[in-house]
Amino acid sequence: MKVLDIALKDMLRSFRSGFALVMMFVVPLLITGIIYSAFGGLRGDGGFDLPVTRVQVVNLDQPGPQFSFSFGQMLVGFLQDERLAELLQVTEAADEANARAAVDSQDAGVAVIIPPDFTTAALAPEGRASITLYQDPTLTLGPGIVKGIVSQFVDGFAGTRIASGVVADQLGQRGVAIDASLMQEVAMQYGAWAEALGRSRGEGAHPALDIQPPPSKTEPVSQGAGMMGPIMAGMVIFFAFFTGASTAETIIREDEVGTLARLFTTPTPRAVILGGKFAAGFITLIVQVVVLMLASAVIFRIRWGEPLSVALVALGLVVAAVGFGLFIMSFLKSTRQAGPVMGTVLTLSGMVGGLFTTGFQNLPAAYDTINLLTPHGWVLRGWKLVMAGGGVGDVLLPVLVTLGMGIIFFAVGALVFRRRFA
Amino acid sequence: MHKNFGDVYAVQGVSFDVQAGEIFSLLGPNGAGKSTIISMLACLLEPTQGDALVMGHSILREQMAVKAAIGVIPQDIALYEDLSARENLNFWGKMYGLRGAALRQRVDEVLGVIGLAERQKGRVGKFSGGMKRRLNVGIALLHKPQVIIMDEPTVGIDPQSRRNILDNVKELNQQGMTVLYTTHYMEEAQELSDNIAIMDQGKIIAHGAHDELVKIVGELDRIDLTINAEAGRVLERWQATEGVHQVSAENGQLTLLVDDSNVVLPRLFESASRAGVRITSVEIQEPNLEAVFLHLTGRALRD
């Protein structure tokens, strides 16, 4: 009972401290919010809301009578595909002058001008044709997207021409007559194959790769939160460790103001006093983690994952943060030392643990291994697995490691404090 | 009891009895070992050697029983400043095992005793020093301890708060509580105590009631003097003066124990004059605990 009394007293003091409240709840959300705002906010599914680019398309392509199709028209159709509707607002202009005028008057961001001989040049072995992109010089992102899409389309035609050339050479060597309809057939077949490939890659698959998820994995829970989820997880972990250290710091603070010695004069065993301090940190951290998760789920629409797995990872985080905080504080003599040491150790361990690089892609593989030298890295691994749809079986290892680390840190810290106050 | 901190012998073979219901003072200068003894009796420190019984309980083997029997008022204010007076009392009451209605009733009573009923909801951090002192005392009274241990509770406070605390001590004693009081103020020990142990350098050098202790210095008079030069210019001359038993110099003041001040004073003036020193103030005092300490240690009992 006294354990709870001490814990409640410490929590009451913590929650009355404006600084503690800001560090526990406001700062992690604020930092994530700044990143969130920097990218223009998230859509409902967690993706970024990029501005829609207005595009004027002029299709001057006039394939000869030998062709039953127009690559120019196919490009127009490609740009007008409904899947690009959130990125591009495409309208066809009557002629090139009108399209350029629309860009000049900033009624459009980009004009795409398809030349008259586009289809013919695409299929002729030595043919050349250029699509003109006329863009608003004040814009970068929208024209870049249009350029990427058009380039992807044109690359497909380059493949068509290569395929057609290879077929023509092969048939020519075998003495087979080549006519326009045959070349169209080759181009159509290659086009169908390239389109299927593009579609499957757009869905994250590749015909040359067989990616198999773990058996227990279900649909990725927070696919859209691919970026914001790990960033928020990094903030939750970092500030949870900060809270763990701050609650442990109250032992040193109470020692300095004499209330700890006074507690020792009451009929309360020292183990109960230390237990109360631990319980205060434990409960405070649970409140902090739950509030941050709920708040970020509402504000940033982050879906954290399957509840039981999330609870296990959160438990690992709380135990590791309390244990690590007690461990650090047990070696410090005063609160004057505690401030700078706590800041330095927590920042460095957070950096090594990968908490500040969650939004970066393509980091060296060795960095993932280095992360695991710290409890932070193991907790982060647990969160990433949960957010990727991992179940209890998947998060068990990181959870057990973080629990183990937390308990070892706590035991060492408790031992040092016990000797100090013996 | 003995207590060593490495090579430092803080308490050396101290032994004393305190009778139930009395006020017992440990009197001595800073560093005499008073607080170390208090810490051992409060089970904050373990003796290097020896044991003590508090209300029949060993401080080594029955610490919880000892702690339940005592109420410790620390020298420095030990309160949670971000909690209210009532929240402080509630918390400390729980640490002494009080719960529910009994706790509420006792908190109300103590708030009345220390005169903070009107300010019970105020944050302690906003209290005056005197109010904090009173709350500091009140916490130790919550569980109605049999023994109150007060470690220099009047250090650094204004005369009014000091008077208030001394009156509280007397009142608690009248209610039947045994009080163990430490101080380096001779007047406090003299005013409060039934028995006094005078300490110096970790040892009890005299022990008894006030009148008994004063008899140690016999009929000697104590003279406090200040001069307009360094003490060293007259120290040896005065030590050799007929009728002077002891001379000590501290903080620009000289203290002498003499047979008869009426006879010795003219000799001191003459001696000072020969040394080219002027005596700027003289105070003659009846034998008291200061004189006892001076007599026993050769040093004045000052801060």
Interface residues (C-beta under 8 A of the other chain):
Chain A: M1 K2 D5 K9 L12 R13 R16 S17 V257 G258 T259 A261 R262 L263 F264 T265 T266 P267 T268 P269
Chain B: A42 C43 L44 M64 A65 K67 A68 I70 V72 P74 D76 I77 A78 L79 Y80 D82 L83 E87 F91 W92 K94 M95 Y96 G97 I139
